Amino acid sequence: MATIVANTGIKREKGWLYYVDKQGDVSRARMARGGGKVPKGRPQKVAKCGIDREYGFLYFIDKKGNVSKVKMARSARRGRKPAKRSTARRRTARRTAAKRPARRPARRTARRTTARRARR
């Protein structure tokens, strides 16, 4: 579960996005679709915390307004090194199949006529 890093007790306002910035402080910025016009301005600092971030943790503002952290779910492959190939592969040139001449239809017309003549 999440562990509380800093007790800030921030009260959230509608239409604002709250986040932990690069300096480790809590900031807020207007949401693009948060209702009303979006003023052009810089993000505002809400609380100074000065959090030192640890690698592999996600930092967020919880429901009570405190800064919390939780271990990120990572795939098992992340820490492993890729397997080395024992032999170098050579690229072989692709051989194009020799084109065969198109088959000619069998001459059945001559056989039919001779067969009909034999029947008469």
C-alpha positions as CSV (number, residue, x, y, z in Angstrom):
1,M,0.0,0.0,0.0
2,A,0.9,3.6,-0.2
3,T,3.0,5.4,2.5
4,I,2.6,9.0,3.4
5,V,5.7,11.1,2.6
6,A,4.5,14.6,3.6
7,N,1.4,15.7,5.5
8,T,0.2,18.7,3.5
9,G,-3.6,18.5,3.9
10,I,-4.3,20.2,0.6
11,K,-8.0,21.1,-0.2
12,R,-8.6,20.5,-3.9
13,E,-10.5,22.8,-6.1
14,K,-12.5,21.8,-9.2
15,G,-10.8,22.3,-12.5
16,W,-7.2,22.1,-11.3
17,L,-4.7,19.3,-11.7
18,Y,-2.5,18.7,-8.6
19,Y,0.9,17.0,-8.9
20,V,4.4,16.7,-7.4
21,D,6.8,18.8,-9.5
22,K,10.5,18.3,-10.3
23,Q,11.5,20.2,-7.1
24,G,9.4,17.9,-5.0
25,D,6.8,20.5,-4.2
26,V,3.0,20.2,-4.8
27,S,1.9,22.3,-7.7
28,R,-1.3,22.8,-9.6
29,A,-2.2,23.7,-13.2
30,R,-5.5,24.4,-14.9
31,M,-7.0,21.4,-16.6
32,A,-7.8,21.8,-20.3
33,R,-11.3,20.3,-19.9
34,G,-12.0,21.3,-16.3
35,G,-14.9,23.6,-17.0
36,G,-14.7,27.2,-18.0
37,K,-12.0,29.1,-19.9
38,V,-8.4,28.0,-19.5
39,P,-6.2,30.9,-18.5
40,K,-2.8,31.0,-20.0
41,G,-0.4,31.0,-17.1
42,R,2.2,29.1,-15.3
43,P,1.5,26.4,-12.7
44,Q,1.1,27.6,-9.1
45,K,3.0,26.1,-6.1
46,V,0.5,25.0,-3.5
47,A,2.8,23.5,-0.8
48,K,6.6,23.4,-0.4
49,C,7.6,19.9,0.6
50,G,11.1,19.4,-1.0
51,I,10.6,15.6,-1.5
52,D,13.6,13.6,-2.6
53,R,12.2,11.0,-5.0
54,E,13.3,7.4,-5.0
55,Y,13.7,5.4,-8.2
56,G,10.8,3.0,-8.9
57,F,8.2,4.8,-6.8
58,L,5.1,6.8,-8.0
59,Y,4.4,10.0,-6.0
60,F,0.8,11.3,-5.9
61,I,-1.6,13.4,-3.8
62,D,-4.0,11.2,-2.0
63,K,-7.7,11.8,-1.1
64,K,-6.8,13.5,2.2
65,G,-4.4,15.9,0.4
66,N,-1.1,14.4,1.6
67,V,1.8,13.4,-0.6
68,S,2.1,9.6,-0.8
69,K,4.3,7.1,-2.6
70,V,3.8,3.6,-3.9
71,K,6.1,1.1,-5.5
72,M,5.5,1.0,-9.3
73,A,4.5,-2.2,-10.9
74,R,7.3,-3.2,-13.3
75,S,7.5,-6.2,-15.6
76,A,9.9,-9.0,-14.8
77,R,12.0,-8.4,-17.9
78,R,13.2,-4.9,-16.8
79,G,16.2,-6.1,-14.7
80,R,17.4,-8.9,-17.0
81,K,20.1,-8.5,-19.7
82,P,19.3,-9.8,-23.1
83,A,20.7,-13.2,-24.0
84,K,23.9,-13.1,-26.0
85,R,24.0,-14.9,-29.4
86,S,26.8,-17.5,-29.4
87,T,27.4,-17.4,-33.2
88,A,27.2,-14.5,-35.6
89,R,24.4,-14.9,-38.0
90,R,25.2,-14.4,-41.7
91,R,22.7,-12.9,-43.9
92,T,22.1,-15.2,-46.9
93,A,20.9,-13.7,-50.2
94,R,17.4,-14.8,-51.0
95,R,17.2,-17.0,-54.0
96,T,14.5,-16.1,-56.4
97,A,12.7,-19.1,-57.8
98,A,13.3,-19.6,-61.5
99,K,10.1,-18.7,-63.3
100,R,8.6,-21.6,-65.1
101,P,6.9,-21.0,-68.4
102,A,3.1,-20.8,-68.2
103,R,1.4,-24.1,-69.0
104,R,-0.4,-24.2,-72.3
105,P,-3.9,-25.6,-72.3
106,A,-4.0,-29.1,-73.7
107,R,-5.4,-29.4,-77.2
108,R,-8.7,-31.1,-76.6
109,T,-10.5,-29.8,-79.7
110,A,-8.7,-32.2,-82.0
111,R,-9.4,-35.2,-79.8
112,R,-13.0,-34.4,-79.5
113,T,-13.5,-34.2,-83.2
114,T,-11.7,-37.5,-83.8
115,A,-13.6,-39.2,-81.1
116,R,-16.9,-38.0,-82.6
117,R,-15.9,-39.3,-86.0
118,A,-15.0,-42.7,-84.5
119,R,-18.4,-43.0,-83.0
120,R,-20.3,-42.4,-86.3
